[in-house]
Amino acid sequence: WNVYSKAAWVLHMLRYLVGDTVFFNILNNYRDAYYHNSATTQDFINIVNNTTGADYNWFFNQWIYGKGWLKLAYESSWNSNENIFKLTLHQRQDSLWPVYKMPIEIMFYFGERTILHTVWDSLRVQDFNIILPMKPDSLKIDPHNKILKQVEKAPLFEKVLGYKLYQNYPNPFNTKTIIKYCLENESRVSIKIYNLLGELITILIENEIKYPGEYFKEFDATNFASGVYLYKLIVKGNDKVFSDVKKLVLLK
């Protein structure tokens, strides 16, 4: 994707979010305000917020000021006893890209009949339980191409063998970095940050239950001084205890 096509996609997605009437009111107000004049991206955002009466900074922060686009993988299952279709969406874009918050249309196909359902996706991995009259023959995510995205039907996580703590990235980093780890079994997880004297600085996760798979945890070091720190993963599960420690470098 180049910068020109992405900008067009952003307007296309904004139209999807606010609807045709409001979208064209936005364009008219923007034209009236800056006719024969210059304007910035923030000027356009202000017009959007004033016209809609809502705060759409979150939308522009992820799509204009953030990097990349949405990359989705999904898995599904059917509960015939309760007529519930479970859909799991996994945002697989680079961890340094935003986790996108967007309404996503799902089209379910039942022979010649269709049902359109909309979910609000806002997490790295998110489950949706959708009540349907019967098991669908198939589905299509974003059938009308309203979102800049890639979609694949694939296992959400590769089979994980053992437990592993990865080097944070970026490293060195300024303010924020990502800590990745993998779990083989359901476990209780803690991640703690220490200084080089072994003193506890902060706790990112404490004794939380996590399921098998791959996880990403952001460390926001805005309030910490530059220096070398240690991050420690502690995993307790199936009568096993795993721990590992790595260094991270904060440069401001």
Buried (B, 14 or more C-beta within 10 A) or exposed (E): EEEEEBEEBBEBBBBBBBEEEBBEBBBEBBEEBBEEEEEEEEBBBBBBBEBBEEEBBEBBEBBBEBEBBBBBBBBBEBEEEEEBBEBBBBBBBEBBBBBBEBBBBBBBBBEEEEBEBEBEBEEBBBEBEBEBEEEBEEBBBBBEEBBBBEBEEEEBBEEBEEBBBBEBBEBEBEEEBBBBBBBBBEBBBBBBBBBEEEEEEBEBBEEEEBEBBBBBBEBEBEEBEEEEBBBBBBBBBEEEEBEBEBEBBBEE
